[in-house]
Amino acid sequence: MKSASLSTPLLKQLGISVPVIQAPMAGTSTPALAAAVSNAGGLGSLGVGATTVEGARTMIRDTRALTSKPFNINLFVHAPATADADREARWLAYLAPEFARFGAEPPATLREIYTTSAADDAMLAMLVEERPAVVSFHFGLPKPHIVKGLHDAGIVLLASATSLDEALQVERAGIDAIVAQGIEAGGHRGIFDPMQPDEGLGTLALVRVLVRNTHLPVIASGGIMDGAGIAGVLALGAQAAQLGTAFVSSPESAADAAYRAALANPAVRTTLITSISGRPARGIDNRLAELGRAPERPPFPDYPIAYDAGKALNAAAKAKGNHDYAAQWAGQAARLSRAMPAAELVATLMREVEEATS
């Protein structure tokens, strides 16, 4: 497989030259990271689910100042949280001894720190005005008028799916391509309904199932850290690969020193963690994950209400130099992490694809 044959219909639609998409990673991706990947021929991405409409606009404009190439804006479209004062109070009481370790008190109450963009007309209006080349969705699908408004603005749309059922919903919604998120992927599982069983399909199985059973281009995501992994998913029919953990150690990311050190640890181990945010997310195993596994722990508050507690506890610990409660999202292949500038990593990945397929 020579480089010319790496071109796929999806790459042409996205306006990129190599089958590498940098995962959005809200809180870790930056305009500098997204621009570096896009300038290197891939698709840089920004996660704006944790910011306001105007914050998202600023991120788009900051990225556009660094690149004229296409980039992706990712939205959270989860169901709104259901507040439950009793459940939230029990969770705070359970965490109180951990706060006390750092001389801190838990918050008196918890709040829904992120709002959904499932039907956010203000976010739609901003995106139509700014016209990023690509918009993607995580945790589900937006209302039909959001899809239509973005398409009418000439924006290519992607959505994550963790199962065939979700992928078929993506297809019916008129989205342009599916991000097949395997269980290996770092960060939040994109499951549409966290109350339903999670089939937990791995990336390779999920990609093949979606290629065979849907008509949309498939983007493989989860556990892909090098060119051999990219070559593998392309051989299964994916038209691009989305990598997140691979870019966390790049100097352009917003990861702090502790996060980078954890990824560089040869003994790094990941697990699915619900106790940080209220939704399952794969990250580096830590004390907060341990608390979430304890048989005596109370029910988790809804996402993202639980995240309010998780962030407060991490802040208290971090102030004392402790990083055992941080959301250090990472995929199962974290031990393959390499610290290099994003553009250099993209070039390295493509050399490795050539080597794997020659």
C-alpha positions as CSV (number, residue, x, y, z in Angstrom):
1,M,0.0,0.0,0.0
2,K,1.8,3.1,-1.2
3,S,1.0,6.6,0.0
4,A,-1.1,7.4,-3.0
5,S,-3.5,4.5,-2.2
6,L,-4.1,5.9,1.3
7,S,-6.5,8.4,-0.3
8,T,-10.1,7.5,0.5
9,P,-13.4,9.1,-0.4
10,L,-13.6,10.3,3.2
11,L,-10.3,12.0,3.1
12,K,-11.3,13.9,0.0
13,Q,-14.6,14.9,1.7
14,L,-12.7,16.1,4.8
15,G,-10.1,17.9,2.7
16,I,-7.2,16.1,4.3
17,S,-4.3,14.2,2.8
18,V,-3.4,11.5,5.4
19,P,-5.9,9.2,7.3
20,V,-5.1,10.6,10.7
21,I,-7.7,12.4,12.9
22,Q,-6.6,13.8,16.2
23,A,-9.3,13.1,18.7
24,P,-11.0,16.2,20.2
25,M,-10.1,15.6,23.9
26,A,-11.9,18.4,25.6
27,G,-9.6,20.0,28.1
28,T,-6.4,18.5,26.5
29,S,-6.6,19.5,22.9
30,T,-5.6,23.1,22.1
31,P,-5.7,25.3,19.0
32,A,-2.0,24.8,18.7
33,L,-2.4,21.0,18.7
34,A,-5.3,21.0,16.2
35,A,-3.5,23.4,13.9
36,A,-0.3,21.4,14.0
37,V,-2.1,18.2,13.0
38,S,-4.1,19.9,10.3
39,N,-1.0,21.6,8.9
40,A,0.7,18.1,8.8
41,G,-2.1,16.8,6.5
42,G,-4.4,15.2,9.1
43,L,-7.6,16.6,10.8
44,G,-7.0,18.4,14.0
45,S,-9.8,18.6,16.5
46,L,-11.1,20.7,19.4
47,G,-13.5,19.5,22.0
48,V,-15.7,22.4,23.0
49,G,-18.3,20.5,25.1
50,A,-16.8,21.9,28.3
51,T,-16.9,25.5,27.3
52,T,-19.5,28.2,26.4
53,V,-20.5,29.3,22.9
54,E,-18.2,32.3,23.1
55,G,-15.4,30.2,24.4
56,A,-15.9,27.8,21.5
57,R,-15.9,30.7,19.1
58,T,-12.6,31.9,20.5
59,M,-11.0,28.5,20.1
60,I,-12.1,28.3,16.5
61,R,-10.7,31.7,15.7
62,D,-7.5,30.9,17.6
63,T,-7.1,27.8,15.5
64,R,-7.9,29.5,12.3
65,A,-5.1,32.0,13.0
66,L,-2.7,29.1,13.0
67,T,-3.9,27.1,10.0
68,S,-5.9,27.5,6.8
69,K,-6.6,23.8,6.7
70,P,-9.8,22.0,7.8
71,F,-10.3,21.1,11.5
72,N,-13.0,19.5,13.6
73,I,-15.2,20.9,16.4
74,N,-16.6,18.3,18.7
75,L,-19.9,18.8,20.7
76,F,-21.3,16.8,23.6
77,V,-24.9,15.9,22.9
78,H,-25.7,13.9,26.1
79,A,-29.1,13.7,27.7
80,P,-29.4,16.5,30.3
81,A,-28.6,15.3,33.9
82,T,-31.3,14.5,36.4
83,A,-30.5,16.2,39.6
84,D,-31.0,14.1,42.8
85,A,-30.2,15.9,46.0
86,D,-30.2,12.8,48.1
87,R,-27.9,10.8,45.8
88,E,-25.6,13.8,45.4
89,A,-25.4,14.3,49.2
90,R,-24.6,10.6,49.7
91,W,-21.8,10.8,47.1
92,L,-20.3,13.9,48.8
93,A,-20.4,12.3,52.2
94,Y,-18.6,9.2,50.7
95,L,-15.9,11.5,49.3
96,A,-15.6,13.7,52.5
97,P,-12.8,11.6,54.0
98,E,-10.8,12.0,50.8
99,F,-11.2,15.8,50.9
100,A,-10.2,15.7,54.6
101,R,-6.9,14.1,53.6
102,F,-6.0,17.4,52.0
103,G,-7.5,19.7,54.6
104,A,-10.5,20.5,52.4
105,E,-14.3,20.3,52.6
106,P,-16.4,18.9,49.8
107,P,-18.7,21.3,48.0
108,A,-22.0,21.9,49.8
109,T,-23.9,21.0,46.6
110,L,-23.2,19.8,43.1
111,R,-24.2,21.4,39.8
112,E,-24.5,20.4,36.2
113,I,-21.2,21.8,35.0
114,Y,-21.6,21.1,31.2
115,T,-24.7,21.6,29.2
116,T,-25.7,19.5,26.2
117,S,-25.6,20.8,22.6
118,A,-28.3,18.4,21.5
119,A,-30.7,21.3,20.7
120,D,-28.4,24.3,21.4
121,D,-29.5,27.0,18.9
122,A,-26.9,29.5,20.1
123,M,-24.1,27.0,19.5
124,L,-25.7,26.2,16.1
125,A,-25.8,29.9,15.1
126,M,-22.2,30.4,16.1
127,L,-21.0,27.4,14.1
128,V,-23.0,28.4,11.1
129,E,-21.3,31.9,11.3
130,E,-17.8,30.5,11.9
131,R,-18.2,27.5,9.5
132,P,-15.5,25.1,10.7
133,A,-15.0,22.4,8.0
134,V,-16.1,19.6,10.3
135,V,-18.3,19.2,13.4
136,S,-18.6,15.9,15.3
137,F,-20.9,14.6,18.0
138,H,-20.2,12.5,21.1
139,F,-22.7,10.8,23.5
140,G,-25.5,10.7,20.9
141,L,-27.1,12.7,18.2
142,P,-28.4,16.3,18.0
143,K,-31.9,17.3,17.1
144,P,-32.6,17.1,13.3
145,H,-32.6,20.9,12.9
146,I,-29.0,21.0,14.2
147,V,-28.0,18.5,11.6
148,K,-29.8,20.4,8.8
149,G,-28.4,23.8,9.9
150,L,-24.8,22.6,9.9
151,H,-25.2,20.7,6.6
152,D,-26.8,23.7,5.0
153,A,-23.7,25.7,6.0
154,G,-21.5,23.2,4.1
155,I,-20.1,21.5,7.3
156,V,-19.2,17.8,7.2
157,L,-20.6,15.9,10.2
158,L,-19.2,13.0,12.2
159,A,-20.7,11.1,15.1
160,S,-19.3,8.4,17.4
161,A,-20.9,5.0,17.8
162,T,-19.9,2.1,20.1
163,S,-22.3,-0.4,18.6
164,L,-24.1,-1.3,15.4
165,D,-27.4,0.0,16.8
166,E,-25.9,3.4,17.5
167,A,-24.2,3.4,14.1
168,L,-27.5,2.8,12.3
169,Q,-29.0,5.7,14.3
170,V,-26.1,7.8,13.0
171,E,-26.8,6.7,9.5
172,R,-30.5,7.5,9.7
173,A,-29.8,10.9,11.1
174,G,-28.0,11.9,7.9
175,I,-24.5,12.2,9.4
176,D,-21.6,11.9,6.9
177,A,-19.3,9.4,8.7
178,I,-19.2,7.2,11.8
179,V,-16.4,7.3,14.4
180,A,-16.3,3.6,15.6
181,Q,-15.2,3.9,19.2
182,G,-13.9,0.7,20.5
183,I,-13.7,-0.2,24.2
184,E,-9.9,0.4,24.1
185,A,-10.4,4.1,23.5
186,G,-9.3,6.7,26.1
187,G,-11.8,9.2,27.4
188,H,-15.6,8.9,27.8
189,R,-17.4,6.1,26.2
190,G,-19.7,7.6,23.6
191,I,-22.6,5.3,24.5
192,F,-25.9,7.0,23.7
193,D,-27.8,5.7,26.8
194,P,-25.6,4.9,29.8
195,M,-28.5,3.1,31.4
196,Q,-28.4,0.4,28.7
197,P,-25.9,-2.5,28.7
198,D,-22.6,-1.7,26.9
199,E,-21.6,-4.4,24.5
200,G,-18.0,-3.4,24.9
201,L,-16.9,-4.1,21.3
202,G,-13.2,-3.8,20.6
203,T,-12.1,-1.5,17.8
204,L,-11.3,-4.2,15.3
205,A,-14.5,-6.0,15.7
206,L,-16.6,-2.8,15.7
207,V,-14.9,-1.4,12.6
208,R,-15.5,-4.6,10.7
209,V,-19.2,-4.9,11.8
210,L,-19.9,-1.3,10.8
211,V,-18.1,-1.6,7.5
212,R,-20.2,-4.6,6.6
213,N,-23.5,-3.4,7.9
214,T,-23.7,0.4,7.2
215,H,-23.2,2.5,4.1
216,L,-21.2,5.3,5.7
217,P,-17.4,5.8,5.9
218,V,-16.0,4.4,9.1
219,I,-13.3,6.1,11.2
220,A,-11.6,3.7,13.6
221,S,-10.9,4.9,17.2
222,G,-9.5,3.2,20.2
223,G,-6.1,1.7,21.0
224,I,-4.4,3.1,17.9
225,M,-1.0,4.5,18.7
226,D,1.3,3.9,15.7
227,G,1.3,3.3,12.0
228,A,0.9,-0.4,12.3
229,G,-2.4,0.2,14.1
230,I,-3.5,2.6,11.4
231,A,-2.6,0.1,8.7
232,G,-4.5,-2.5,10.5
233,V,-7.8,-0.6,10.7
234,L,-7.5,0.6,7.1
235,A,-7.1,-3.1,6.0
236,L,-10.4,-3.8,7.8
237,G,-12.2,-1.1,5.8
238,A,-11.9,2.0,7.9
239,Q,-11.2,5.1,5.8
240,A,-9.2,6.9,8.6
241,A,-8.0,6.4,12.2
242,Q,-8.7,8.7,15.1
243,L,-5.9,8.9,17.7
244,G,-6.2,10.7,21.0
245,T,-3.8,9.3,23.6
246,A,-1.0,9.4,21.0
247,F,-1.2,13.2,20.9
248,V,-1.5,13.8,24.7
249,S,2.3,13.8,25.2
250,S,2.8,16.3,22.3
251,P,4.1,19.7,23.6
252,E,1.1,21.4,21.9
253,S,-1.4,19.6,24.2
254,A,-2.7,21.1,27.5
255,A,-1.7,18.0,29.5
256,D,0.1,18.9,32.8
257,A,3.4,17.5,33.9
258,A,1.8,14.8,36.1
259,Y,-0.3,13.6,33.1
260,R,2.7,13.4,30.9
261,A,4.7,11.6,33.5
262,A,2.0,9.1,34.0
263,L,1.9,8.3,30.3
264,A,5.7,7.9,30.3
265,N,5.6,5.4,33.2
266,P,6.2,1.9,31.7
267,A,3.8,0.4,34.2
268,V,0.9,2.7,33.2
269,R,-2.4,0.9,33.4
270,T,-5.9,2.1,32.3
271,T,-9.3,1.1,33.3
272,L,-12.9,2.3,32.8
273,I,-13.8,4.8,35.5
274,T,-17.3,6.1,36.3
275,S,-16.5,7.8,39.6
276,I,-14.8,10.8,38.1
277,S,-17.6,12.1,36.0
278,G,-20.7,9.9,36.4
279,R,-20.1,8.2,33.0
280,P,-17.7,5.4,32.1
281,A,-14.4,6.8,30.7
282,R,-11.1,5.1,30.2
283,G,-8.2,6.6,32.0
284,I,-5.2,5.9,34.1
285,D,-6.1,3.9,37.2
286,N,-6.0,6.0,40.3
287,R,-7.5,6.5,43.8
288,L,-10.8,7.9,42.6
289,A,-11.2,4.9,40.3
290,E,-10.5,2.7,43.3
291,L,-13.2,4.5,45.3
292,G,-15.6,3.9,42.5
293,R,-15.0,0.1,42.6
294,A,-15.5,-0.2,46.3
295,P,-18.5,-2.4,47.2
296,E,-19.7,0.1,49.8
297,R,-19.8,3.1,47.5
298,P,-23.2,4.8,47.0
299,P,-24.7,5.3,43.5
300,F,-23.0,7.9,41.3
301,P,-24.7,11.2,40.6
302,D,-25.6,11.8,36.9
303,Y,-23.0,13.0,34.4
304,P,-21.8,15.7,34.5
305,I,-23.0,16.4,38.1
306,A,-20.6,13.9,39.5
307,Y,-17.8,15.6,37.6
308,D,-18.3,18.7,39.8
309,A,-17.3,16.6,42.8
310,G,-14.4,14.9,40.9
311,K,-13.0,18.2,39.8
312,A,-13.2,19.7,43.3
313,L,-11.5,16.7,44.8
314,N,-8.7,16.7,42.2
315,A,-8.2,20.4,42.8
316,A,-7.9,19.9,46.6
317,A,-5.4,17.1,46.1
318,K,-3.4,18.9,43.3
319,A,-3.0,21.9,45.6
320,K,-1.1,19.6,48.0
321,G,1.0,18.1,45.2
322,N,-1.1,14.9,44.8
323,H,-2.4,13.7,41.4
324,D,-4.2,10.5,42.4
325,Y,-7.6,11.9,41.6
326,A,-7.0,13.5,38.2
327,A,-8.9,12.7,35.0
328,Q,-5.9,11.4,33.0
329,W,-7.8,9.9,30.1
330,A,-5.9,7.3,28.1
331,G,-6.5,4.3,25.9
332,Q,-5.4,0.7,26.4
333,A,-2.3,1.1,24.4
334,A,-1.0,4.0,26.5
335,R,2.3,2.2,26.9
336,L,3.0,3.0,23.3
337,S,2.9,6.8,24.0
338,R,5.7,8.9,22.5
339,A,6.5,12.4,23.3
340,M,7.1,14.4,20.1
341,P,5.7,17.4,18.4
342,A,2.4,16.8,16.7
343,A,3.6,17.3,13.2
344,E,6.6,15.0,13.8
345,L,4.2,12.4,15.1
346,V,2.0,12.6,12.1
347,A,5.0,12.2,9.8
348,T,6.2,9.3,11.9
349,L,2.8,7.6,11.8
350,M,2.7,7.8,8.0
351,R,6.3,6.4,7.7
352,E,5.1,3.5,9.9
353,V,2.0,2.9,7.7
354,E,4.3,2.6,4.7
355,E,6.6,0.2,6.5
356,A,3.6,-1.9,7.7
357,T,2.1,-2.2,4.3
358,S,5.2,-2.5,2.0
